[in-house]
Structures are given as C-alpha cells and as structure tokens.
C-alpha cells in the first residue's frame, strides 16, 4: 500500500528530496504522494522530522 502524508506535514520538503521515484510533490498546504508512483520504500518516512508520511 502506498504511503500517505498526514496533516502533521510542515512542508519542509525533506521527503520529496529523498523519494527515489519522485512520487512526492508540494500540494496545497502540505506535500502529497502519488500513490500510482510510490514504491513503498519508506525513504520519506525515514527522513521526515515530524513523522508525517506513513503507510496507508
């Protein structure tokens, strides 16, 4: 199951920089993950300072 970014996101961009398939982009007020592109590697969750990305 693809990762999803919660409302805890502080829009720092750390997750987008770490995503190996560029599935993360800046959305309206927080970053979002394209579920069709996400490979569920967890790199975003490992780098997020507030733990916003999580597996759905």
C-alpha positions in Angstrom: 0.0 0.0 0.0 1.3 3.4 -0.9 2.5 5.9 1.7 0.3 8.9 2.5 1.3 12.2 4.2 -0.7 13.3 7.2 -1.8 16.8 8.2 1.3 16.8 10.5 3.3 17.8 7.5 5.3 21.0 8.0 6.1 21.4 4.2 9.8 21.2 4.7 10.4 19.2 1.5 12.8 16.7 3.1 10.6 13.8 2.0 10.4 14.9 -1.7 14.2 15.2 -1.8 14.6 11.6 -0.6 12.0 9.9 -2.8 13.8 7.8 -5.4 10.9 7.8 -7.9 9.8 11.4 -7.4 6.4 10.5 -6.2 6.2 13.4 -3.8 5.2 16.9 -4.7 4.1 20.1 -3.0 0.4 20.2 -2.5 -2.0 22.7 -1.0 -0.6 23.3 2.5 1.3 20.0 2.7 3.2 17.6 0.5 1.4 14.8 -1.3 2.4 11.3 -2.5 1.3 10.0 -5.9 0.0 6.5 -5.0 0.5 5.2 -8.5 4.2 6.1 -8.5 5.0 5.3 -4.8 7.1 2.1 -4.5 6.6 1.9 -0.7 10.3 2.1 0.1 9.8 4.2 3.3 12.6 6.7 2.4 10.1 9.6 3.0 9.1 8.3 6.4 12.7 7.8 7.5 13.7 11.4 6.7 10.6 13.3 7.9 11.3 15.3 11.1 7.6 15.1 12.2 6.7 11.5 11.0 4.1 12.7 8.6 4.5 10.0 5.9 3.0 6.6 6.8 1.8 3.5 5.0 -1.9 3.6 4.4 
